């Protein structure tokens, strides 16, 4: 596939997004350690991160690390509005924008030199316009490949700009820690460290066959390519999600089986409403769990037919959770996530699917009631009076 000879892909990433919005909107918070969220840290300002506070950390632990931190409740509507404003700046910069989340995107600017200048100049202008129009700091990495542009933005944080010239790509990449390679999470990093591999250069020195034998075919081949900055993917616009999901942080308090089942019901309700609103159906149900020791487990099941029916997906989720219950009993549980993948554009055919049956019609009727009278107008009896957690801002499905 074609890869440009010029560093013309931008990775733009807002800094400590939720916390930055809070500091923007309240002058008293500027320059001070800010934690968004109480029971679980949803975001931390860089002043709080300097004390070791991290996203998804239990609130009590965060406050012990940073006793002077100011804890503020999340304002999801404010974050959604800020994200929309930033994406307006992105799209006024180039029509080729690939959103990754509500606070980051890839932008292709290679064809704009005549009308907007070279990529570095465009990146400088983008940062100025986000600061001027939205009032938020943003970091931009610029490189020939999407992978290296994202790495450059990580290295340049916070509130920075880093351009990786084509002739010094490997010079920049190879001294970096292996954790910056896509696909290297905590488990893979521990494996690599156990073999004495701590830098990208050491990964690059290994053959693809060696990495495959150590890490498996998929991860081994990917890391071998990335360690040599081989990433032919172009910036894609208009790509639909491969899965739709939601998750809920639980903190460390032990919860009864009834409470955990209510969490599953609330998550499934949320996900299936999003699927139906987007006109999508899916076959593969995934359950993600995070335990007290920060280890994780993922379980999945592929159903016989694609559906967006709430009860069908809830049944699959409950079965997956039942199989994982011994792990929960041993390790405790701090987060539950569910997602539905293998999505298809069901649209108007949803009601005709034999797998869905009449309950789908009821689901859609209830969706119409919620659209007209609000999301709380109709809810399951088991969820009445229960905190269903925050619904995080997200990109369109």
C-alpha positions, 0 to 999 in steps of 0.5 A: 500500500502507498505510504507518503514520503512526507510527514503529513499525518497529524495525531491530535490529542487533547490533554487531560481532557475532562480535567482541562475543561474543568480548569478552563471553566473555573479559573480557581482550578488552573494550575492546581491538581484536579481530579474529576470523579469521586469513587473512581478517577475519570480524569486527572490534571497534569498537576495531579498526575505528577503525584501519581494519580491516574485514570481509573484509580480508586478515588481514595487511593488518588486522594492519599497520593495527592491530599491537596487535589480538588475533586470535582463531579463530572459534567458530561454535557460540557465535555460533549460540547467541548469535543464538538467544538474541537472537531469543528476545528479539525474539519475546518483544517482538513476534510480527512479526519478520522476520529478515534475518541471524543478527544483525539483524531488523525488528520491527513494534510498532505494535499493542503500544502498549496492552500494551507502550507506544510504539515508542520505549519498546519499543526501549529495553526491547529493548536492555536485555533483549538486554544483560541476557539475552544480554550483547551490545550492540545498536543499534536504529533506529525509523521508519515505513518499513523502509528508514529504520529500517535507515538509522537503526540504521546512523547510531546505531551502535554501541550506540545508539538513534535514532527518526526522527519522521515529521515530520522524515524528510527532514530526517534522510535528505537530508544523509546520503551516497548510500552509505546508500541500498539498492542503492548499492554501490561501482560505483553510488557511483562513478558518482554521485560522478562526476556530483557527487552525494554526498548523498541530497538531491542524488539527491532533486533529480533526476527519476525519468527522469533517474536511470533514464537514468543508472543503469538502470530498476531502480536508478534507480526504486528510488533515486528512491523511497528518496530520498523515503522511499517504501518500502511494504513491511511486516514479513513473517514466515515468508518463505522464502529466495529463494536458498540459497548459500555462499561461501569467502574465499581470501586472496591466495595463488595457487591451482592449478586443482585447488585452485579446483575443489575449492573449487567442489565443497565449496561445491556440496556444502554448498549442495545438502545445505542445499537437500535438508534444506530440501526445496527445488529450484532452477533458477538457478545463480549464481557470484560472484567477487571479485578481487584489486582488490576488483572483483566479477563475477557469472555465472548460468545457468538450467537446464531443470528444478529440482533439488537434485542435487549433480552437476547443479548442480556441472556448471552451476557448473563451466561458469560458472567456465570462462567466467570463467577469463580474468578470474581469470587477469588479476585474481587471485581472493580469494572464490568464492560460489555460490547457487541461486535460483528455488527451489521447494518440491520436498519429496517430488517431488524423486525423481520429477523426470526431471531429477534421475534416480537420482543424487538418490536417492544424494544423499539416501541420503548425506545420511541417513548424514551426519545419523546419523554426522556431516557428515564421515562421507562426503565426496568423495575430492578433498576429503579432507585439504583445508580446506573453509573455515568454515561460517558461522552462518545462519538456517534455510533 
